Each structure stands twice: as structure tokens, then as C-alpha cells.
Amino acid sequence: MQTTFTAEQLQNPATEASEKILRSCVHCGFCTATCPTYLLLGDELDSPRGRIYQIKDMLEGSKPATTPVVKHIDRCLSCLSCMTTCPSGVHYMHLVDHARAYIEQTYRRPFHDRLVRAMLAMILPYPRRFRAAITAAQIGRPLKYVLAGLPHVGDRLAAMLDLAPAHVPLRSATQKPGVFPAMGEKRGRVAILSGCAQPVLRPDFNEAAVRLLTRHGVDVVQARGEGCCGALVHHLGHERDSHEFARRNIDAWIAEMDGEGLDAIIITASGCGTTIKDYGFMLREDPAYADKARRVSAIARDITEFLWPMKLDFSPRARDLVVAYHSACSMQHGQKITEEPKALLKQAGFAVKDIPEGHICCGSAGTYNILQPEIAKQLRARKVANIRRVKADLIATGNIGCITQIGDGADIPIVHTIELLDWATGGPAPKSLRSADLKGALGNNCVSGCSECEIAR
């Protein structure tokens, strides 16, 4: 794609990076075939190619963002399926991230939109605030249909209430700074991301990861000062805030890397993993953090990515269970991790099936299912319908957002991949399976003496 940026415009590092991305696009349109919003809406402006043209026009002309452009950029899920499809290697993620930051700088949203976005940015990245908000949602749930009728914000408030869990889990020991020592011969030392929303909604995911890693000889560190990865506000266009979250985590992990050392930084939420692996790019112009950010990104690993080269000690259990594997967009498109989770599940004895249209987003996409609830609901319905075609006993995936989104519409249990791997290597059955009747697999295959498993044997 030919561009006409001036030399002065290209002095801006973000514009310079975006110009290179724009020039790599050849207008082929392959991206339209795998873009969820284009498949649903059929509007070229809601396709990656259409958004690229709008971003190019906006940036080249140094124009303030307009309402139509904002509408179409806001509808983008950042699922990155277009990047997997693109034969030219267009790095759409960095381009749309720049566009969102530019929109926040040049466009004044309507008051109701600013209010909802500010509320999400002030609550979701902070576990204590988020926990309090979920408690408030439980009180407000009976008023859902009244709130849904409010102009401009009603559908978003209703979506928040729908996604809020009925009960808030207790705080987990894995959220406290400290070291979980390896059992037996030590094979490595890693840090684990606690993050923001996941430890409030599902602390059992990191608990499963810690159990599995320590059983296999790996020290697990919860670094002091670590928190939200910055992804949630990054996708809202709040670049300054997202970079501050990144710097805080970098400081926490560099202290461990330069201290006793780390073999990896383990992430159990693939949406966070995609962002942390991009810290090096995000902070490339920061003289104090550029090198440290690159070092952190270089050792960031999804939990399945880290486990794949290890020889896990699988015990016979949960055989004959059919698992529909949902590959989160941030996993398959953002991090290009496609085979490792499925291979590990197969080694554990599960029958793993791919979901039709597995490359199409479920509609979670960070805060998308709150900000764009109608499109998100359509994508969830499409995903759930495809899952039903597999006729599986349960669903496995590696991202908290997908678990919340799909679980709200699916009629079979959904679990984190690490929960199944932990179970298959000596841990308790996943909590969400304990009340399910899965061919008697739970009762027959649980390890005797596991104090954490509440299933009657």
C-alpha cells in the first residue's frame, strides 16, 4: 500500500511503525474471510482491510478521529485472525493499537461512553476493586431488566451483570508474594503472573499451575509488586496507563531475574500472554525500560508452552472423556501456540476434538463483550453451536475471558487446560467438573488420598 506521510510525521515513532505496517498491506482481502465482524455484518468498513484504509486516512491527514471511524475501530475484537490469514505479514495488532491510542487523544466520546470506559479502566485491573464490584453486581442482579432499559448504557450494564459470577471465590494463597518450593529434585525456577481479573474470578487456575509445576520440580515465585499486565486498558487506548502497568511488572520480574534467576515467566491467561510478549515493542522508546522489557518478553511463556518440552508424570485417569479444545484467539493468533495444548491433553489420556470454525472469536475479547454486547452475543451463540456439533463431554481452553464468555452460554462444563493437566498428574478434579456426571470418570479415576478433591469415592 502506497503511503504519503511527511518526513515530519514520521518523526513520531508510533507513526513510523504504523507506516511500515501500512506499506506491507497489498489489498488482497484474504483477511475478510476470517474477520468475525465482517462475517456477521458484511460491511467492508468492519473488515481488517476496511479498517486499515480508515486508519491510513486518519493518520496520513493528521485528522482527529471521526464518529464513523471510531465506530468501526471499536467494533474490532483484536482477535488477530487477520494476522494468521494475511499472506503479507501485516502486523495489524500494532496498527490497531496505535489507532486506539490516537482515538483517545483526538476524539471526545459521548458522556455515557466515557463513563462506562472509565469505570472499566478504574475497576477491572485492580483485584480489590473488582471483587467489590462483583459483590455489588450480586446485589444489583434483580434489577437487571430495569437497568437494561436505561438509555445508552442499559445494554452494557446488563452485560456486566450477566457476566458477573454468582459467588466470589475466596482469596488464594497463590496471590501472595512468596515462593512455592519444588518437590523432589529441582528442575527450574519460574515466576507466575497473578494478574487482575483471573485471581478474583478463578484463582483455581493458578493453583492448578502451581501444584503441577512444583510436583515436577519447579520452584514457583509470586513476585512482589506484580499485577495487571495492562492488556485491558491497552485495548481501550489508554497507552500511558498500560505502559505503567507494564513497567510495574517488569520491575517485579527483573528483580527476580537479576536475583536468584528465572527460567520463565508463566502466564495462565493467554490474553495476558500476548501483551506481555509485546512489552519489548510497547516500551521500545523508553530508555529506562526498553532493554528490561525485551528481557521480560523473551522469557514469557504460556503454561502449556512451558510444559510441552517437559516429561510430565501422567497418571491413568479421566480416560474416554471427549474434550472440545477451544483455542483462544490470543493463543492461536496472538502467540501462535496451536498444537502444544492439544498434544498435552492427548498425552494425558483425553480424546481431543477441534471445534468447527475454531479460528473465529467467541466474542469475549477483553472488555468487548461489555462494550459491544450484541455482536459478542452473536459470536458466542455461533461458538456454542459449533461446540455442540463436536458432542464433547467438556470444553478446555487457556483464557479466562473465553471461559467466562462461553460458559455463560454453553450447556457442558468448561475448564482451563491446566486444570485437566493438573488432574491427570495427581491433582484434584477441576471444581467445575465435580458436580458433573461424566461417564463416572471422576469417581472412578480420582487419586485416593487427595485431600483437595471433594468427590465421593
One Martini backbone bead per residue (centre of mass of N, CA, C, O) as a GRO file, in nm:
protein
  457
    1MET     BB    1   0.095   0.037   0.025
    2GLN     BB    2   0.063   0.359  -0.036
    3THR     BB    3   0.229   0.646   0.104
    4THR     BB    4   0.213   1.013   0.249
    5PHE     BB    5   0.412   1.076   0.455
    6THR     BB    6   0.587   1.285   0.631
    7ALA     BB    7   0.880   1.352   0.781
    8GLU     BB    8   0.750   1.468   1.034
    9GLN     BB    9   0.557   1.232   1.099
   10LEU     BB   10   0.803   1.013   1.113
   11GLN     BB   11   0.912   1.113   1.395
   12ASN     BB   12   0.698   0.937   1.496
   13PRO     BB   13   0.718   0.620   1.613
   14ALA     BB   14   0.425   0.524   1.565
   15THR     BB   15   0.400   0.618   1.271
   16GLU     BB   16   0.642   0.466   1.160
   17ALA     BB   17   0.532   0.183   1.225
   18SER     BB   18   0.260   0.212   1.068
   19GLU     BB   19   0.377   0.266   0.786
   20LYS     BB   20   0.505  -0.015   0.752
   21ILE     BB   21   0.242  -0.170   0.774
   22LEU     BB   22   0.087  -0.039   0.540
   23ARG     BB   23   0.299  -0.119   0.314
   24SER     BB   24   0.238  -0.440   0.349
   25CYS     BB   25  -0.025  -0.396   0.216
   26VAL     BB   26  -0.216  -0.557  -0.082
   27HIS     BB   27  -0.543  -0.580  -0.084
   28CYS     BB   28  -0.646  -0.888  -0.100
   29GLY     BB   29  -0.876  -0.985   0.136
   30PHE     BB   30  -0.831  -1.242   0.314
   31CYS     BB   31  -0.924  -1.122   0.594
   32THR     BB   32  -1.238  -1.127   0.546
   33ALA     BB   33  -1.282  -1.445   0.586
   34THR     BB   34  -1.182  -1.417   0.924
   35CYS     BB   35  -1.372  -1.188   1.013
   36PRO     BB   36  -1.618  -1.158   1.237
   37THR     BB   37  -1.756  -0.882   1.161
   38TYR     BB   38  -1.783  -0.939   0.858
   39LEU     BB   39  -1.949  -1.199   0.879
   40LEU     BB   40  -2.191  -1.051   1.027
   41LEU     BB   41  -2.213  -0.751   0.861
   42GLY     BB   42  -2.083  -0.703   0.562
   43ASP     BB   43  -1.867  -0.470   0.614
   44GLU     BB   44  -1.583  -0.333   0.499
   45LEU     BB   45  -1.538  -0.143   0.754
   46ASP     BB   46  -1.553  -0.438   0.928
   47SER     BB   47  -1.266  -0.486   0.823
   48PRO     BB   48  -0.935  -0.487   0.804
   49ARG     BB   49  -0.912  -0.337   0.537
   50GLY     BB   50  -1.104  -0.105   0.613
   51ARG     BB   51  -0.950  -0.012   0.865
   52ILE     BB   52  -0.685   0.053   0.728
   53TYR     BB   53  -0.792   0.284   0.554
   54GLN     BB   54  -0.892   0.460   0.792
   55ILE     BB   55  -0.621   0.486   0.936
   56LYS     BB   56  -0.460   0.608   0.707
   57ASP     BB   57  -0.630   0.863   0.668
   58MET     BB   58  -0.600   0.969   0.958
   59LEU     BB   59  -0.284   0.977   0.980
   60GLU     BB   60  -0.201   1.130   0.722
   61GLY     BB   61  -0.400   1.384   0.798
   62SER     BB   62  -0.405   1.446   1.102
   63LYS     BB   63  -0.684   1.352   1.206
   64PRO     BB   64  -0.943   1.351   1.373
   65ALA     BB   65  -1.149   1.147   1.496
   66THR     BB   66  -1.440   0.993   1.393
   67THR     BB   67  -1.733   0.847   1.445
   68PRO     BB   68  -1.716   0.625   1.223
   69VAL     BB   69  -1.431   0.527   1.289
   70VAL     BB   70  -1.481   0.451   1.583
   71LYS     BB   71  -1.697   0.239   1.532
   72HIS     BB   72  -1.511   0.038   1.365
   73ILE     BB   73  -1.283   0.008   1.573
   74ASP     BB   74  -1.458  -0.085   1.814
   75ARG     BB   75  -1.552  -0.355   1.659
   76CYS     BB   76  -1.284  -0.460   1.710
   77LEU     BB   77  -1.143  -0.750   1.875
   78SER     BB   78  -0.843  -0.836   1.846
   79CYS     BB   79  -0.805  -1.145   1.739
   80LEU     BB   80  -0.595  -1.182   1.479
   81SER     BB   81  -0.689  -1.355   1.232
   82CYS     BB   82  -0.568  -1.177   1.005
   83MET     BB   83  -0.267  -1.250   1.067
   84THR     BB   84  -0.291  -1.550   0.993
   85THR     BB   85  -0.401  -1.498   0.693
   86CYS     BB   86  -0.183  -1.315   0.605
   87PRO     BB   87   0.062  -1.317   0.338
   88SER     BB   88   0.224  -1.025   0.426
   89GLY     BB   89   0.254  -0.959   0.741
   90VAL     BB   90   0.046  -0.785   0.882
   91HIS     BB   91   0.059  -0.580   1.180
   92TYR     BB   92  -0.237  -0.516   1.309
   93MET     BB   93  -0.203  -0.483   1.613
   94HIS     BB   94  -0.023  -0.224   1.612
   95LEU     BB   95  -0.217  -0.051   1.445
   96VAL     BB   96  -0.476  -0.061   1.629
   97ASP     BB   97  -0.337   0.042   1.881
   98HIS     BB   98  -0.267   0.318   1.765
   99ALA     BB   99  -0.556   0.404   1.693
  100ARG     BB  100  -0.666   0.401   1.983
  101ALA     BB  101  -0.476   0.612   2.098
  102TYR     BB  102  -0.554   0.834   1.893
  103ILE     BB  103  -0.851   0.852   1.971
  104GLU     BB  104  -0.803   0.940   2.270
  105GLN     BB  105  -0.656   1.214   2.173
  106THR     BB  106  -0.894   1.320   1.934
  107TYR     BB  107  -1.157   1.206   2.089
  108ARG     BB  108  -1.491   1.278   2.202
  109ARG     BB  109  -1.687   1.111   2.379
  110PRO     BB  110  -1.957   1.030   2.499
  111PHE     BB  111  -2.045   1.029   2.818
  112HIS     BB  112  -2.142   0.727   2.845
  113ASP     BB  113  -1.880   0.608   2.726
  114ARG     BB  114  -1.678   0.731   2.925
  115LEU     BB  115  -1.800   0.607   3.179
  116VAL     BB  116  -1.766   0.304   3.116
  117ARG     BB  117  -1.461   0.307   3.051
  118ALA     BB  118  -1.369   0.424   3.321
  119MET     BB  119  -1.483   0.200   3.498
  120LEU     BB  120  -1.316  -0.032   3.378
  121ALA     BB  121  -1.031   0.101   3.430
  122MET     BB  122  -1.086   0.130   3.757
  123ILE     BB  123  -1.149  -0.191   3.814
  124LEU     BB  124  -1.031  -0.448   3.663
  125PRO     BB  125  -0.708  -0.408   3.738
  126TYR     BB  126  -0.834  -0.431   4.047
  127PRO     BB  127  -0.905  -0.673   4.262
  128ARG     BB  128  -1.057  -0.524   4.491
  129ARG     BB  129  -1.254  -0.369   4.315
  130PHE     BB  130  -1.366  -0.614   4.161
  131ARG     BB  131  -1.479  -0.762   4.403
  132ALA     BB  132  -1.676  -0.536   4.482
  133ALA     BB  133  -1.831  -0.530   4.210
  134ILE     BB  134  -1.943  -0.819   4.227
  135THR     BB  135  -2.102  -0.776   4.484
  136ALA     BB  136  -2.282  -0.555   4.360
  137ALA     BB  137  -2.400  -0.733   4.132
  138GLN     BB  138  -2.561  -0.922   4.318
  139ILE     BB  139  -2.752  -0.696   4.410
  140GLY     BB  140  -2.830  -0.592   4.103
  141ARG     BB  141  -2.959  -0.834   3.946
  142PRO     BB  142  -3.275  -0.785   3.997
  143LEU     BB  143  -3.229  -0.501   3.813
  144LYS     BB  144  -3.162  -0.565   3.517
  145TYR     BB  145  -3.424  -0.474   3.351
  146VAL     BB  146  -3.407  -0.183   3.440
  147LEU     BB  147  -3.117  -0.118   3.345
  148ALA     BB  148  -3.158  -0.206   3.042
  149GLY     BB  149  -3.353   0.060   2.991
  150LEU     BB  150  -3.130   0.242   2.975
  151PRO     BB  151  -2.988   0.482   2.814
  152HIS     BB  152  -2.692   0.367   2.634
  153VAL     BB  153  -2.616   0.162   2.907
  154GLY     BB  154  -2.801  -0.089   2.950
  155ASP     BB  155  -2.658  -0.320   2.786
  156ARG     BB  156  -2.392  -0.304   2.951
  157LEU     BB  157  -2.501  -0.358   3.233
  158ALA     BB  158  -2.627  -0.631   3.164
  159ALA     BB  159  -2.362  -0.767   3.079
  160MET     BB  160  -2.222  -0.747   3.351
  161LEU     BB  161  -2.431  -0.918   3.509
  162ASP     BB  162  -2.406  -1.176   3.336
  163LEU     BB  163  -2.083  -1.213   3.394
  164ALA     BB  164  -2.127  -1.230   3.679
  165PRO     BB  165  -2.083  -1.407   3.943
  166ALA     BB  166  -2.254  -1.554   4.207
  167HIS     BB  167  -1.960  -1.606   4.326
  168VAL     BB  168  -1.684  -1.534   4.534
  169PRO     BB  169  -1.393  -1.633   4.570
  170LEU     BB  170  -1.148  -1.698   4.756
  171ARG     BB  171  -0.859  -1.623   4.850
  172SER     BB  172  -0.535  -1.698   4.742
  173ALA     BB  173  -0.211  -1.800   4.808
  174THR     BB  174  -0.104  -1.734   4.508
  175GLN     BB  175  -0.126  -1.404   4.556
  176LYS     BB  176   0.116  -1.416   4.731
  177PRO     BB  177   0.410  -1.336   4.808
  178GLY     BB  178   0.642  -1.590   4.697
  179VAL     BB  179   0.740  -1.939   4.750
  180PHE     BB  180   0.701  -2.245   4.566
  181PRO     BB  181   0.834  -2.533   4.625
  182ALA     BB  182   0.989  -2.791   4.515
  183MET     BB  183   0.961  -3.128   4.444
  184GLY     BB  184   1.232  -3.260   4.482
  185GLU     BB  185   1.398  -3.229   4.211
  186LYS     BB  186   1.534  -2.956   4.074
  187ARG     BB  187   1.438  -2.791   3.741
  188GLY     BB  188   1.338  -2.493   3.834
  189ARG     BB  189   1.250  -2.130   3.782
  190VAL     BB  190   0.947  -1.939   3.833
  191ALA     BB  191   0.713  -1.713   3.733
  192ILE     BB  192   0.375  -1.590   3.815
  193LEU     BB  193   0.088  -1.469   3.698
  194SER     BB  194  -0.183  -1.315   3.844
  195GLY     BB  195  -0.310  -1.032   3.815
  196CYS     BB  196  -0.666  -0.948   3.814
  197ALA     BB  197  -0.933  -1.111   3.731
  198GLN     BB  198  -0.862  -1.413   3.773
  199PRO     BB  199  -0.814  -1.423   4.094
  200VAL     BB  200  -1.119  -1.360   4.139
  201LEU     BB  201  -1.272  -1.570   3.957
  202ARG     BB  202  -1.004  -1.802   3.913
  203PRO     BB  203  -0.773  -1.922   4.130
  204ASP     BB  204  -0.753  -2.231   4.037
  205PHE     BB  205  -0.558  -2.202   3.801
  206ASN     BB  206  -0.293  -2.132   3.957
  207GLU     BB  207  -0.310  -2.366   4.151
  208ALA     BB  208  -0.269  -2.584   3.935
  209ALA     BB  209   0.004  -2.481   3.831
  210VAL     BB  210   0.160  -2.504   4.096
  211ARG     BB  211   0.121  -2.802   4.149
  212LEU     BB  212   0.246  -2.909   3.888
  213LEU     BB  213   0.525  -2.773   3.903
  214THR     BB  214   0.617  -2.871   4.185
  215ARG     BB  215   0.588  -3.179   4.121
  216HIS     BB  216   0.818  -3.115   3.873
  217GLY     BB  217   1.058  -2.926   4.007
  218VAL     BB  218   0.929  -2.624   4.039
  219ASP     BB  219   0.979  -2.314   4.117
  220VAL     BB  220   0.738  -2.072   4.248
  221VAL     BB  221   0.689  -1.723   4.182
  222GLN     BB  222   0.555  -1.445   4.362
  223ALA     BB  223   0.593  -1.136   4.280
  224ARG     BB  224   0.660  -0.839   4.403
  225GLY     BB  225   0.430  -0.603   4.242
  226GLU     BB  226   0.254  -0.765   4.078
  227GLY     BB  227   0.001  -0.746   3.802
  228CYS     BB  228  -0.138  -0.607   3.574
  229CYS     BB  229  -0.052  -0.617   3.231
  230GLY     BB  230  -0.250  -0.391   3.052
  231ALA     BB  231  -0.458  -0.494   2.837
  232LEU     BB  232  -0.729  -0.358   2.901
  233VAL     BB  233  -0.626  -0.057   2.857
  234HIS     BB  234  -0.488  -0.090   2.586
  235HIS     BB  235  -0.767  -0.156   2.429
  236LEU     BB  236  -0.875   0.144   2.517
  237GLY     BB  237  -0.613   0.348   2.461
  238HIS     BB  238  -0.439   0.349   2.742
  239GLU     BB  239  -0.118   0.385   2.720
  240ARG     BB  240  -0.002   0.496   2.983
  241ASP     BB  241  -0.127   0.283   3.171
  242SER     BB  242  -0.015   0.026   3.037
  243HIS     BB  243   0.285   0.106   3.081
  244GLU     BB  244   0.274   0.110   3.389
  245PHE     BB  245   0.203  -0.183   3.429
  246ALA     BB  246   0.450  -0.293   3.284
  247ARG     BB  247   0.671  -0.166   3.466
  248ARG     BB  248   0.591  -0.306   3.726
  249ASN     BB  249   0.640  -0.595   3.626
  250ILE     BB  250   0.929  -0.563   3.537
  251ASP     BB  251   1.044  -0.497   3.813
  252ALA     BB  252   0.960  -0.761   3.950
  253TRP     BB  253   1.109  -0.962   3.746
  254ILE     BB  254   1.396  -0.846   3.740
  255ALA     BB  255   1.457  -0.900   4.036
  256GLU     BB  256   1.450  -1.211   3.991
  257MET     BB  257   1.649  -1.238   3.753
  258ASP     BB  258   1.888  -1.082   3.923
  259GLY     BB  259   1.879  -1.288   4.136
  260GLU     BB  260   1.792  -1.619   4.123
  261GLY     BB  261   1.629  -1.644   3.880
  262LEU     BB  262   1.477  -1.726   3.549
  263ASP     BB  263   1.323  -1.937   3.309
  264ALA     BB  264   1.026  -1.809   3.352
  265ILE     BB  265   0.711  -1.662   3.259
  266ILE     BB  266   0.401  -1.749   3.374
  267ILE     BB  267   0.091  -1.796   3.183
  268THR     BB  268  -0.281  -1.853   3.217
  269ALA     BB  269  -0.347  -1.599   3.023
  270SER     BB  270  -0.343  -1.537   2.692
  271GLY     BB  271  -0.401  -1.235   2.685
  272CYS     BB  272  -0.155  -1.162   2.860
  273GLY     BB  273   0.067  -1.298   2.693
  274THR     BB  274   0.053  -1.118   2.442
  275THR     BB  275   0.136  -0.857   2.592
  276ILE     BB  276   0.403  -0.943   2.731
  277LYS     BB  277   0.540  -1.022   2.454
  278ASP     BB  278   0.506  -0.688   2.381
  279TYR     BB  279   0.683  -0.507   2.564
  280GLY     BB  280   0.923  -0.447   2.377
  281PHE     BB  281   0.750  -0.267   2.190
  282MET     BB  282   0.600  -0.073   2.382
  283LEU     BB  283   0.911   0.013   2.520
  284ARG     BB  284   1.125   0.097   2.289
  285GLU     BB  285   1.138   0.429   2.378
  286ASP     BB  286   1.241   0.346   2.667
  287PRO     BB  287   1.542   0.388   2.817
  288ALA     BB  288   1.474   0.237   3.101
  289TYR     BB  289   1.295  -0.030   2.956
  290ALA     BB  290   1.364  -0.167   2.687
  291ASP     BB  291   1.556  -0.398   2.779
  292LYS     BB  292   1.378  -0.517   3.003
  293ALA     BB  293   1.136  -0.581   2.823
  294ARG     BB  294   1.281  -0.782   2.639
  295ARG     BB  295   1.357  -0.983   2.861
  296VAL     BB  296   1.072  -1.052   2.947
  297SER     BB  297   0.952  -1.142   2.672
  298ALA     BB  298   1.163  -1.376   2.621
  299ILE     BB  299   1.035  -1.552   2.895
  300ALA     BB  300   0.753  -1.568   2.808
  301ARG     BB  301   0.494  -1.819   2.903
  302ASP     BB  302   0.290  -2.040   2.845
  303ILE     BB  303   0.211  -2.309   3.022
  304THR     BB  304   0.212  -2.510   2.775
  305GLU     BB  305   0.480  -2.416   2.654
  306PHE     BB  306   0.649  -2.506   2.904
  307LEU     BB  307   0.550  -2.813   2.930
  308TRP     BB  308   0.609  -2.959   2.662
  309PRO     BB  309   0.924  -3.040   2.712
  310MET     BB  310   0.824  -3.193   2.939
  311LYS     BB  311   0.805  -3.477   3.160
  312LEU     BB  312   0.513  -3.590   3.243
  313ASP     BB  313   0.325  -3.738   3.517
  314PHE     BB  314   0.097  -3.952   3.414
  315SER     BB  315  -0.210  -4.061   3.521
  316PRO     BB  316  -0.463  -4.273   3.529
  317ARG     BB  317  -0.730  -4.071   3.392
  318ALA     BB  318  -1.010  -3.965   3.238
  319ARG     BB  319  -1.097  -4.157   3.041
  320ASP     BB  320  -1.306  -4.110   2.758
  321LEU     BB  321  -1.287  -3.809   2.737
  322VAL     BB  322  -1.433  -3.544   2.560
  323VAL     BB  323  -1.249  -3.269   2.418
  324ALA     BB  324  -1.313  -2.938   2.352
  325TYR     BB  325  -1.092  -2.730   2.184
  326HIS     BB  326  -1.034  -2.390   2.269
  327SER     BB  327  -0.871  -2.151   2.081
  328ALA     BB  328  -0.760  -1.877   2.163
  329CYS     BB  329  -0.679  -1.600   1.997
  330SER     BB  330  -0.427  -1.529   2.174
  331MET     BB  331  -0.301  -1.805   2.111
  332GLN     BB  332  -0.316  -1.858   1.792
  333HIS     BB  333  -0.269  -1.551   1.690
  334GLY     BB  334  -0.083  -1.405   1.902
  335GLN     BB  335   0.126  -1.675   1.978
  336LYS     BB  336   0.117  -1.941   1.798
  337ILE     BB  337  -0.048  -2.156   1.976
  338THR     BB  338  -0.172  -2.490   1.874
  339GLU     BB  339  -0.050  -2.789   1.975
  340GLU     BB  340   0.037  -2.821   2.275
  341PRO     BB  341  -0.234  -2.846   2.431
  342LYS     BB  342  -0.339  -3.096   2.274
  343ALA     BB  343  -0.099  -3.285   2.324
  344LEU     BB  344  -0.121  -3.291   2.633
  345LEU     BB  345  -0.411  -3.401   2.650
  346LYS     BB  346  -0.348  -3.665   2.503
  347GLN     BB  347  -0.133  -3.766   2.703
  348ALA     BB  348  -0.356  -3.765   2.942
  349GLY     BB  349  -0.618  -3.924   2.782
  350PHE     BB  350  -0.766  -3.744   2.592
  351ALA     BB  351  -1.023  -3.668   2.366
  352VAL     BB  352  -0.949  -3.454   2.102
  353LYS     BB  353  -1.138  -3.176   1.967
  354ASP     BB  354  -1.217  -2.980   1.718
  355ILE     BB  355  -1.361  -2.676   1.638
  356PRO     BB  356  -1.557  -2.541   1.443
  357GLU     BB  357  -1.440  -2.243   1.364
  358GLY     BB  358  -1.178  -2.197   1.558
  359HIS     BB  359  -1.086  -1.899   1.439
  360ILE     BB  360  -1.337  -1.786   1.576
  361CYS     BB  361  -1.455  -1.576   1.787
  362CYS     BB  362  -1.646  -1.564   2.098
  363GLY     BB  363  -1.657  -1.237   2.214
  364SER     BB  364  -1.479  -1.136   2.438
  365ALA     BB  365  -1.224  -0.946   2.424
  366GLY     BB  366  -1.218  -0.853   2.713
  367THR     BB  367  -1.448  -0.577   2.694
  368TYR     BB  368  -1.636  -0.640   2.449
  369ASN     BB  369  -1.888  -0.786   2.595
  370ILE     BB  370  -1.964  -0.491   2.705
  371LEU     BB  371  -1.931  -0.278   2.461
  372GLN     BB  372  -2.039  -0.529   2.245
  373PRO     BB  373  -2.294  -0.726   2.313
  374GLU     BB  374  -2.433  -0.813   2.044
  375ILE     BB  375  -2.190  -0.931   1.896
  376ALA     BB  376  -2.099  -1.121   2.125
  377LYS     BB  377  -2.357  -1.297   2.126
  378GLN     BB  378  -2.332  -1.401   1.836
  379LEU     BB  379  -2.054  -1.537   1.874
  380ARG     BB  380  -2.134  -1.725   2.100
  381ALA     BB  381  -2.357  -1.880   1.952
  382ARG     BB  382  -2.167  -1.986   1.731
  383LYS     BB  383  -1.972  -2.135   1.917
  384VAL     BB  384  -2.172  -2.321   2.066
  385ALA     BB  385  -2.280  -2.463   1.814
  386ASN     BB  386  -2.001  -2.588   1.739
  387ILE     BB  387  -1.959  -2.745   2.000
  388ARG     BB  388  -2.209  -2.932   1.975
  389ARG     BB  389  -2.104  -3.087   1.719
  390VAL     BB  390  -1.882  -3.255   1.886
  391LYS     BB  391  -1.984  -3.408   2.141
  392ALA     BB  392  -1.883  -3.327   2.425
  393ASP     BB  393  -1.804  -3.331   2.774
  394LEU     BB  394  -1.596  -3.089   2.734
  395ILE     BB  395  -1.417  -2.780   2.784
  396ALA     BB  396  -1.105  -2.637   2.663
  397THR     BB  397  -0.893  -2.365   2.784
  398GLY     BB  398  -0.653  -2.058   2.812
  399ASN     BB  399  -0.896  -1.837   2.896
  400ILE     BB  400  -1.091  -1.647   3.098
  401GLY     BB  401  -1.273  -1.501   2.895
  402CYS     BB  402  -1.378  -1.753   2.746
  403ILE     BB  403  -1.496  -1.898   2.992
  404THR     BB  404  -1.705  -1.680   3.057
  405GLN     BB  405  -1.845  -1.658   2.782
  406ILE     BB  406  -1.912  -1.961   2.718
  407GLY     BB  407  -2.029  -2.046   2.998
  408ASP     BB  408  -2.294  -1.859   2.957
  409GLY     BB  409  -2.394  -2.072   2.698
  410ALA     BB  410  -2.318  -2.343   2.788
  411ASP     BB  411  -2.408  -2.709   2.863
  412ILE     BB  412  -2.106  -2.755   2.936
  413PRO     BB  413  -1.820  -2.788   3.070
  414ILE     BB  414  -1.559  -2.546   3.159
  415VAL     BB  415  -1.198  -2.547   3.131
  416HIS     BB  416  -0.880  -2.545   3.211
  417THR     BB  417  -0.612  -2.699   3.090
  418ILE     BB  418  -0.450  -2.709   3.364
  419GLU     BB  419  -0.660  -2.872   3.522
  420LEU     BB  420  -0.631  -3.135   3.359
  421LEU     BB  421  -0.324  -3.172   3.397
  422ASP     BB  422  -0.328  -3.180   3.702
  423TRP     BB  423  -0.521  -3.422   3.730
  424ALA     BB  424  -0.331  -3.618   3.547
  425THR     BB  425  -0.081  -3.559   3.784
  426GLY     BB  426  -0.246  -3.566   4.094
  427GLY     BB  427  -0.479  -3.387   4.113
  428PRO     BB  428  -0.763  -3.242   4.127
  429ALA     BB  429  -1.054  -3.198   4.025
  430PRO     BB  430  -1.229  -2.987   3.874
  431LYS     BB  431  -1.475  -2.801   4.006
  432SER     BB  432  -1.667  -2.796   3.743
  433LEU     BB  433  -1.682  -3.135   3.755
  434ARG     BB  434  -1.797  -3.241   4.037
  435SER     BB  435  -2.120  -3.219   3.936
  436ALA     BB  436  -2.057  -3.407   3.704
  437ASP     BB  437  -2.161  -3.663   3.465
  438LEU     BB  438  -1.867  -3.839   3.338
  439LYS     BB  439  -1.887  -4.160   3.307
  440GLY     BB  440  -1.751  -4.187   3.601
  441ALA     BB  441  -1.458  -4.063   3.593
  442LEU     BB  442  -1.422  -3.926   3.864
  443GLY     BB  443  -1.471  -4.156   4.070
  444ASN     BB  444  -1.271  -4.375   3.931
  445ASN     BB  445  -0.991  -4.169   3.895
  446CYS     BB  446  -0.928  -4.070   4.154
  447VAL     BB  447  -0.704  -4.004   4.389
  448SER     BB  448  -0.620  -4.142   4.663
  449GLY     BB  449  -0.587  -3.888   4.917
  450CYS     BB  450  -0.708  -3.631   4.801
  451SER     BB  451  -0.796  -3.355   4.989
  452GLU     BB  452  -0.919  -3.157   4.752
  453CYS     BB  453  -1.119  -3.377   4.676
  454GLU     BB  454  -1.489  -3.398   4.700
  455ILE     BB  455  -1.532  -3.663   4.580
  456ALA     BB  456  -1.693  -3.942   4.585
  457ARG     BB  457  -1.555  -4.288   4.628
   0.00000   0.00000   0.00000
